[in-house]
Amino acid sequence: QVQLVESGGGLVQAGGSLTLSCTASTIFAINSMGWFRRAPGKQRDLVATITRGGSTDYADSVKGRFTVARDNAKNTVYLQMNSLRPEDTAVYYCSVEMAVSKRAYWGQGTQVTVSS
């Protein structure tokens, strides 16, 4: 069982910045790591992912504003969020995919609220 611990959410004004972090407790190799979000009344959507080798993928709505990064030695993934907008308000979830089992694990979620 892999546990993910997220931190960094909070309340910020539009145009501000926040950094989320997520650390996975495991001795096994992790393939991809990423962030998803669920806005009120909507489904959970991809925000950004990063492979072990550093390849990234972003939702169109966050390109140029958000940056995903990881520290493989610490099993930690980060999401730097700049130029935040009210529509970025959501619960943000960290997710990892294990390299061998391909099993996915999810964090408990952290609230990000952007006020206008």
C-alpha positions as semicolon CSV with decimal commas, in nm:
position;residue;x (nm);y (nm);z (nm)
1;Q;0,000;0,000;0,000
2;V;0,134;0,340;-0,101
3;Q;0,033;0,646;0,095
4;L;0,041;0,992;-0,057
5;V;0,067;1,299;0,161
6;E;-0,025;1,630;-0,001
7;S;0,038;1,980;0,121
8;G;0,032;2,339;0,004
9;G;-0,332;2,413;-0,068
10;G;-0,509;2,721;0,059
11;L;-0,679;3,047;-0,022
12;V;-0,520;3,293;-0,263
13;Q;-0,631;3,597;-0,458
14;A;-0,660;3,589;-0,834
15;G;-0,321;3,641;-0,992
16;G;-0,142;3,485;-0,698
17;S;0,066;3,171;-0,669
18;L;0,065;2,847;-0,474
19;T;0,287;2,542;-0,471
20;L;0,149;2,197;-0,400
21;S;0,365;1,903;-0,300
22;C;0,295;1,533;-0,266
23;T;0,522;1,265;-0,122
24;A;0,468;0,894;-0,178
25;S;0,572;0,648;0,090
26;T;0,708;0,349;-0,101
27;I;1,031;0,164;-0,166
28;F;0,918;0,062;-0,513
29;A;0,977;0,251;-0,835
30;I;0,717;0,502;-0,945
31;N;0,644;0,560;-1,310
32;S;0,430;0,868;-1,361
33;M;0,325;1,122;-1,100
34;G;0,067;1,388;-1,144
35;W;-0,208;1,617;-1,033
36;F;-0,579;1,611;-1,102
37;R;-0,853;1,840;-0,979
38;R;-1,225;1,833;-0,916
39;A;-1,414;2,160;-0,921
40;P;-1,753;2,181;-0,749
41;G;-2,013;1,992;-0,947
42;K;-1,764;1,867;-1,205
43;Q;-1,568;1,551;-1,275
44;R;-1,206;1,502;-1,181
45;D;-0,980;1,624;-1,461
46;L;-0,613;1,600;-1,543
47;V;-0,402;1,902;-1,452
48;A;-0,045;1,784;-1,516
49;T;0,163;1,469;-1,519
50;I;0,533;1,392;-1,528
51;T;0,709;1,067;-1,606
52;R;1,011;0,932;-1,425
53;G;1,224;1,059;-1,710
54;G;1,079;1,408;-1,684
55;S;0,834;1,419;-1,974
56;T;0,536;1,639;-1,891
57;D;0,178;1,680;-2,001
58;Y;-0,058;1,964;-1,913
59;A;-0,423;2,045;-1,949
60;D;-0,469;2,323;-2,202
61;S;-0,627;2,545;-1,937
62;V;-0,308;2,553;-1,726
63;K;-0,036;2,560;-1,991
64;G;0,200;2,850;-1,937
65;R;0,077;2,904;-1,580
66;F;0,142;2,576;-1,398
67;T;0,464;2,377;-1,378
68;V;0,494;2,017;-1,262
69;A;0,825;1,882;-1,132
70;R;0,944;1,582;-0,933
71;D;1,228;1,469;-0,712
72;N;1,274;1,098;-0,773
73;A;1,504;1,056;-0,473
74;K;1,230;1,189;-0,246
75;N;0,933;1,034;-0,431
76;T;0,786;1,382;-0,438
77;V;0,595;1,568;-0,705
78;Y;0,533;1,943;-0,707
79;L;0,286;2,170;-0,880
80;Q;0,384;2,535;-0,906
81;M;0,071;2,734;-0,985
82;N;0,108;3,093;-1,104
83;S;-0,141;3,350;-1,230
84;L;-0,420;3,168;-1,052
85;R;-0,778;3,229;-1,162
86;P;-1,108;3,177;-0,981
87;E;-1,181;2,890;-1,220
88;D;-0,876;2,707;-1,079
89;T;-1,070;2,663;-0,754
90;A;-1,096;2,290;-0,689
91;V;-0,979;2,002;-0,476
92;Y;-0,642;1,897;-0,613
93;Y;-0,545;1,530;-0,599
94;C;-0,202;1,380;-0,633
95;S;-0,171;1,049;-0,816
96;V;0,112;0,806;-0,886
97;E;0,141;0,501;-1,109
98;M;0,374;0,227;-0,994
99;A;0,639;0,119;-1,242
100;V;0,595;-0,258;-1,212
101;S;0,235;-0,318;-1,103
102;K;0,096;-0,018;-1,298
103;R;-0,138;0,031;-1,004
104;A;-0,250;0,387;-0,937
105;Y;-0,273;0,548;-0,597
106;W;-0,441;0,872;-0,496
107;G;-0,391;1,132;-0,227
108;Q;-0,667;1,259;-0,003
109;G;-0,692;1,589;-0,187
110;T;-0,606;1,945;-0,093
111;Q;-0,837;2,244;-0,140
112;V;-0,726;2,535;-0,354
113;T;-0,953;2,840;-0,350
114;V;-0,889;3,142;-0,569
115;S;-1,085;3,454;-0,486
116;S;-1,168;3,720;-0,742
